[in-house]
Amino acid sequence: MKIALLSFVECLNYGASLQVYALEKVIEDRYADVECEYIRYHKNQLAASAKWMARKIVAKISKKEDKPSWTVREYVKIIRQSFCEGAGKNGKNTIRLFREFWKLSNYSDPVSRRELKKLDDYDLYMIGSDQVWNCGRLDLDTTFLLDFVKDDTKKGSYAPSVGLKKIPVKYYKKYQKYWSRFHWLSCREKSGADLVSACTGRKVANVLDPVFLLTREQWEEREKKPDRISNDTKFVVLYTLMDEREYIPYIGPFLRKEQLQLVSLSGDISKTAAVGPAEWLWYLHHAEYVVTDSFHGTAFSVIFEKQFSSIIPEEDFFESSSDRIVGLLTLLGLQDRVARDRKQLFTLPQIDFAEVRRCLDEKKKESFDYLDGMVLYGSCSSTKREEIL
């Protein structure tokens, strides 16, 4: 059996790279006689940017809102960070480490949007995790809705994120059309599963992000100690997608009191000194405490059983972070890990991970049951599938 996986591949983002690795690793380890690879598809950002600009001009002329499109300020920020990535020694070394990590997964040859329609040698096409179902605020890319797959019985999803609080009216019919054609439907967040269910009238499974399907020990095997840190260094990790400077005044007193160092892992990799996904894992695993506003920062704090604080970003730029983080924490009974006030970062109660493990094991069983059903169905002959249907 051969499975095609589709997600945001070769992405300079820690969470994205780690979930890509996790899903393929789980499938190939769990199922005998199954081969899988990621389709090496990258959205045409130049074309998407041109559409965004055209929409902005039309909206300006007609004096209409253009939601959920990026605002000009937000988009300029993204472009600036994109050009900064790789600038200087830090960025280049970090990109090199990302590329080394990507080699752990299998990829097809590069595929264009036009060439996708010619693919027909897979038994199952599976949309992976991350915000692949977020219309992106640039444009909706229906590739991640498997519009190019002719046989609907070959369409499945494992833990994609919608990343939206509501479906934009202008995209509603497209989402409804393509979601309805999936034979297997799931979402990473309950809020996302509810959105898809309301749109399609179907039951949608709520499953764990792929990073939770690997054991803590499996992640420890993948981590790598950075050269620049000594064995006896004790530290707090700050992993933030927002500007790290706004957190420093609240972290400083705790560092001085506990005699700890600060390791800041910025979402902007040009500011992070030679930290790839493997090094990022090591830092999260060995931290005395973690402060993060990231979904995967929160997820790996749970996996490595760290005391941590999750911050909900206040800017609209990260408006969907709230549902993703709070949804995960609620699932695990960890709602009190949200630091509503920056002054609360290090005053939250200690976590009892025994109960967290119980909740996580229960949800892992549900997630594996869903994945088993999808993969085993995909391995059936077309005749057998018709019998099941």
Secondary structure, DSSP 8 states (H G I E B T S, - for coil): -EEEEES--S-S-HHHHHHHHHHHHHHHHHSTT-EEEEEE----HHHHHHHHHHHHHHHHHHT---TTS--HHHHHHHHHHHHHTT-HHHHHHHHHHHHHHHTTS-EEEE--HHHHTT----SEEEE-SBSTTS-TTT---GGGGTTT-S-GGGEEESSB----SS--HHHHHHHHHHHTT-SS-EESSHHHHHHHHHHHSS--EE---GGGGS-HHHHHHH----TTS-TT--EEEEEESS-GGGTHHHHHHHHHHHT-EEEEEESSGGGSSS--HHHHHHHHHH-SEEEE-SHHHHHHHHHTT--EEE----SGGGTTHHHHHHHHHHHTT-GGGB-SSGGGTTTS----HHHHHHHHHHHHHHHHHHHHHHHHHHTS-HHHHHHH-
